[in-house]
Amino acid sequence: MMCSEPVGVIAFVVMAGCAASWLYWLKRIIDEVNPTRPEEERLTWRWTNWGPYRSWDDLRERWRVDWKIHWFWDEHGKLFPKSRKRRYAGISILLFVLVPVINLGFCLLVAKR
């Protein structure tokens, strides 16, 4: 956080909310697609996937899980073309990236005056 003012704290809270929203919508997308897949192709949501890397094998496994999430995203688009869940997840990650940029701009241009 660049600002010592409440703006920086608000930006951090908004970022955390956007990250939580993104994870929530990804989980909802996976939950919608899973019942349409055979049992061996289903992805289980494990919060341990988001922790630190323990070994190269762990890194390779996460890479595979990440690709599965992309596959679920694409499959959700094919199965549920009118669903807004992908849009909400996209907006969440976009805001997660843009909020710090907007905060920095605000702190540099407005708060220093």
C-alpha positions as CSV (number, residue, x, y, z in Angstrom):
1,M,0.0,0.0,0.0
2,M,1.4,3.3,-1.0
3,C,-0.9,5.5,1.0
4,S,-0.9,5.9,4.7
5,E,-4.4,7.2,4.4
6,P,-7.7,5.2,4.5
7,V,-7.6,5.0,0.7
8,G,-4.8,2.4,0.9
9,V,-6.7,0.4,3.5
10,I,-9.9,0.5,1.4
11,A,-8.0,-0.6,-1.7
12,F,-6.5,-3.5,0.2
13,V,-9.9,-4.6,1.5
14,V,-11.3,-4.3,-2.1
15,M,-8.4,-6.4,-3.5
16,A,-8.9,-9.1,-0.9
17,G,-12.7,-9.2,-1.7
18,C,-11.9,-9.5,-5.4
19,A,-9.5,-12.3,-4.8
20,A,-12.1,-14.1,-2.7
21,S,-14.8,-13.5,-5.3
22,W,-12.6,-14.9,-8.0
23,L,-12.0,-18.1,-6.1
24,Y,-15.7,-18.4,-5.3
25,W,-16.7,-18.1,-8.9
26,L,-14.0,-20.6,-10.0
27,K,-15.4,-23.1,-7.4
28,R,-18.9,-22.5,-8.7
29,I,-17.8,-23.1,-12.3
30,I,-16.1,-26.4,-11.4
31,D,-19.1,-27.5,-9.3
32,E,-21.3,-26.9,-12.4
33,V,-19.1,-28.8,-14.8
34,N,-18.1,-31.7,-12.5
35,P,-21.5,-33.6,-12.7
36,T,-21.3,-33.7,-16.5
37,R,-17.9,-35.5,-16.5
38,P,-17.1,-39.1,-15.8
39,E,-15.9,-39.9,-12.2
40,E,-12.2,-40.2,-13.1
41,E,-12.2,-36.8,-14.9
42,R,-13.7,-34.8,-12.0
43,L,-11.7,-32.2,-10.3
44,T,-11.8,-31.9,-6.5
45,W,-11.4,-28.5,-5.0
46,R,-8.6,-28.6,-2.4
47,W,-7.5,-25.5,-0.6
48,T,-4.1,-27.1,-0.2
49,N,-3.5,-26.3,-3.9
50,W,-3.1,-22.7,-3.0
51,G,-0.4,-23.1,-0.3
52,P,3.4,-22.9,-0.8
53,Y,5.3,-25.3,-3.1
54,R,6.9,-28.2,-1.3
55,S,8.8,-29.9,-4.2
56,W,9.2,-30.0,-7.9
57,D,6.5,-32.8,-8.0
58,D,4.1,-30.5,-6.2
59,L,4.9,-27.7,-8.8
60,R,4.2,-30.1,-11.7
61,E,0.9,-31.3,-10.1
62,R,-0.2,-27.7,-9.6
63,W,0.6,-27.0,-13.2
64,R,-1.7,-29.8,-14.2
65,V,-4.4,-28.6,-11.9
66,D,-4.1,-25.1,-13.4
67,W,-4.6,-26.5,-16.8
68,K,-7.6,-28.4,-15.6
69,I,-9.1,-25.2,-14.4
70,H,-8.6,-23.7,-17.8
71,W,-10.2,-26.7,-19.3
72,F,-13.2,-26.4,-16.9
73,W,-13.5,-22.8,-17.8
74,D,-13.7,-23.6,-21.5
75,E,-16.0,-26.6,-20.9
76,H,-18.3,-24.4,-18.8
77,G,-18.5,-22.0,-21.8
78,K,-19.6,-24.8,-24.1
79,L,-22.1,-26.4,-21.7
80,F,-23.5,-23.2,-20.2
81,P,-23.1,-20.4,-22.8
82,K,-25.5,-18.0,-21.2
83,S,-24.1,-18.4,-17.6
84,R,-22.7,-15.2,-16.1
85,K,-20.3,-17.0,-13.7
86,R,-17.3,-16.7,-16.1
87,R,-18.1,-13.0,-16.5
88,Y,-18.2,-12.4,-12.8
89,A,-14.9,-14.3,-12.3
90,G,-13.3,-12.3,-15.1
91,I,-14.5,-9.0,-13.6
92,S,-13.2,-10.1,-10.2
93,I,-9.7,-10.9,-11.4
94,L,-9.6,-7.7,-13.5
95,L,-10.5,-5.6,-10.5
96,F,-8.0,-7.4,-8.4
97,V,-5.3,-6.2,-10.9
98,L,-6.7,-2.7,-11.5
99,V,-7.4,-1.7,-7.9
100,P,-3.7,-1.3,-6.9
101,V,-3.0,0.6,-10.1
102,I,-5.9,3.0,-9.4
103,N,-4.8,3.3,-5.8
104,L,-1.2,4.1,-6.8
105,G,-2.4,6.7,-9.2
106,F,-4.7,8.3,-6.6
107,C,-1.9,8.3,-4.0
108,L,0.6,9.8,-6.4
109,L,-1.6,12.4,-8.0
110,V,-4.3,13.4,-5.4
111,A,-3.1,12.5,-1.9
112,K,0.3,14.2,-2.2
113,R,-1.2,17.6,-2.9
